[in-house]
Amino acid sequence: MKNNKIDFLLRLIFLIVIVIFCICLIFNRETITNNIPIRILVIKSGSMYPTLEIGDIVIIKKYNDYKVKDIVTYNYDGYLITHRIIEKENTSFITKGDNNNSKDDIEVNINNVKGKIIYIFNNEKRKNILLLIVIIIAIIIFKKGIRNEKNY
């Protein structure tokens, strides 16, 4: 009985911590995400096709420097844009979407760069990950069922 109360209290404390974290994340989203070195984003346009497709999930990481051919995500007028660096000057870049006919009209300052793509989860990889999760859940349920049968 005592273990049940301790278990309940631990779960309640964990839930409260998660709720507080979510509230902080909602109200301080910009501050928190600007200070995190790694971010996960979803591609929303076809400007980088065929390298990136709409719906692809990318992981970006902030670095101190970037080079030509890096695919970076930067902030422009409140929008996050993910394009390839085609020219580099001291602290600024010219970018272009792989699927676009011309380079971008703006010079991107390094301070506006949120990060460089370090991993791409395309549709095929997401299907494989989902399948793996389903298999793991099925194994856990199967093992739990076997344990319950042994207890009877």
C-alpha positions as CSV (number, residue, x, y, z in Angstrom):
1,M,0.0,0.0,0.0
2,K,2.8,2.4,0.9
3,N,4.6,1.7,-2.5
4,N,1.3,2.5,-4.3
5,K,1.2,5.9,-2.6
6,I,4.8,6.6,-3.4
7,D,4.3,5.5,-7.0
8,F,1.2,7.8,-7.3
9,L,3.1,10.8,-5.8
10,L,6.1,10.3,-8.1
11,R,3.8,10.1,-11.1
12,L,1.9,13.2,-10.0
13,I,5.1,15.2,-9.5
14,F,6.3,14.1,-12.9
15,L,3.0,15.2,-14.5
16,I,3.1,18.6,-12.7
17,V,6.7,19.1,-13.9
18,I,5.6,18.3,-17.5
19,V,2.7,20.7,-17.3
20,I,4.8,23.5,-16.0
21,F,7.4,22.8,-18.7
22,C,4.7,23.0,-21.4
23,I,3.3,26.2,-20.0
24,C,6.8,27.8,-20.0
25,L,7.4,26.5,-23.5
26,I,4.2,28.1,-24.8
27,F,4.8,31.5,-23.2
28,N,8.5,31.6,-23.8
29,R,8.8,29.7,-27.0
30,E,11.0,32.3,-28.9
31,T,13.4,32.7,-26.0
32,I,13.7,29.0,-25.4
33,T,14.1,28.0,-29.1
34,N,16.6,30.7,-29.8
35,N,18.9,29.3,-27.0
36,I,18.7,25.7,-28.0
37,P,21.6,24.6,-30.3
38,I,19.6,21.9,-32.0
39,R,16.1,22.3,-33.5
40,I,13.6,20.1,-35.3
41,L,11.7,21.7,-38.2
42,V,9.2,20.6,-40.9
43,I,9.8,21.6,-44.5
44,K,6.7,23.6,-45.8
45,S,7.7,24.5,-49.4
46,G,9.2,22.8,-52.5
47,S,12.0,25.4,-53.0
48,M,14.6,22.8,-52.0
49,Y,13.2,19.9,-54.1
50,P,14.6,17.2,-54.7
51,T,16.9,17.5,-51.7
52,L,14.1,18.4,-49.4
53,E,10.4,17.7,-50.0
54,I,7.3,19.2,-48.4
55,G,6.7,17.4,-45.1
56,D,10.3,16.3,-44.6
57,I,11.6,16.7,-41.0
58,V,15.0,18.2,-40.6
59,I,17.3,18.6,-37.6
60,I,19.4,21.8,-37.7
61,K,22.3,22.7,-35.5
62,K,23.7,26.2,-34.8
63,Y,27.4,26.7,-35.7
64,N,29.7,29.7,-35.5
65,D,30.5,29.5,-39.2
66,Y,29.0,28.1,-42.4
67,K,30.4,27.3,-45.9
68,V,29.2,27.3,-49.5
69,K,26.9,24.3,-50.2
70,D,25.7,24.1,-46.6
71,I,21.9,24.0,-46.3
72,V,20.9,26.5,-43.6
73,T,17.8,27.8,-42.0
74,Y,17.5,31.5,-41.4
75,N,15.0,34.0,-40.2
76,Y,13.6,36.5,-42.7
77,D,10.8,38.8,-41.6
78,G,9.6,36.3,-39.0
79,Y,9.7,33.3,-41.4
80,L,12.2,30.5,-41.3
81,I,13.7,29.8,-44.7
82,T,15.8,26.8,-45.5
83,H,18.1,27.3,-48.5
84,R,21.6,26.4,-49.7
85,I,24.5,28.8,-49.4
86,I,25.8,29.6,-52.8
87,E,28.1,32.6,-52.0
88,K,29.8,33.6,-48.8
89,E,31.2,37.0,-47.7
90,N,32.6,37.8,-44.3
91,T,29.5,37.5,-42.1
92,S,26.8,37.2,-44.7
93,F,25.6,34.7,-47.3
94,I,23.7,34.6,-50.6
95,T,21.3,31.6,-50.6
96,K,19.2,29.8,-53.2
97,G,16.6,27.1,-53.1
98,D,17.7,24.1,-55.2
99,N,14.4,24.2,-57.1
100,N,14.5,28.0,-57.6
101,N,15.7,29.6,-60.9
102,S,17.5,32.5,-59.3
103,K,19.3,33.3,-56.1
104,D,17.5,34.9,-53.1
105,D,17.2,38.7,-53.3
106,I,18.6,39.2,-49.8
107,E,21.9,38.9,-48.1
108,V,21.6,36.7,-45.0
109,N,23.5,37.9,-42.0
110,I,25.1,35.1,-39.9
111,N,23.2,36.4,-36.9
112,N,19.9,35.5,-38.6
113,V,21.0,31.9,-39.3
114,K,19.3,29.4,-36.9
115,G,21.4,26.5,-38.0
116,K,22.7,24.1,-40.7
117,I,20.9,20.8,-41.6
118,I,22.6,17.9,-39.9
119,Y,19.9,15.2,-40.6
120,I,16.9,14.7,-42.9
121,F,13.9,12.5,-42.1
122,N,12.3,12.0,-45.4
123,N,9.0,10.1,-45.9
124,E,10.7,6.7,-46.3
125,K,12.7,7.1,-43.1
126,R,9.6,8.2,-41.2
127,K,7.8,5.1,-42.4
128,N,10.6,2.9,-41.2
129,I,10.7,4.6,-37.8
130,L,7.0,4.3,-37.4
131,L,7.2,0.6,-38.3
132,L,10.0,0.1,-35.7
133,I,7.9,1.8,-33.0
134,V,4.9,-0.4,-33.8
135,I,7.1,-3.5,-33.6
136,I,8.5,-2.4,-30.2
137,I,5.1,-1.7,-28.8
138,A,3.8,-5.1,-30.1
139,I,6.8,-6.9,-28.4
140,I,6.2,-5.0,-25.1
141,I,2.5,-6.0,-25.2
142,F,3.3,-9.6,-26.1
143,K,5.8,-9.9,-23.2
144,K,3.4,-8.3,-20.8
145,G,0.7,-10.8,-21.9
146,I,3.2,-13.7,-21.3
147,R,4.0,-12.4,-17.8
148,N,0.4,-12.1,-16.9
149,E,-0.3,-15.7,-18.0
150,K,2.5,-17.0,-15.9
151,N,1.0,-15.2,-12.8
152,Y,-2.2,-17.1,-13.2
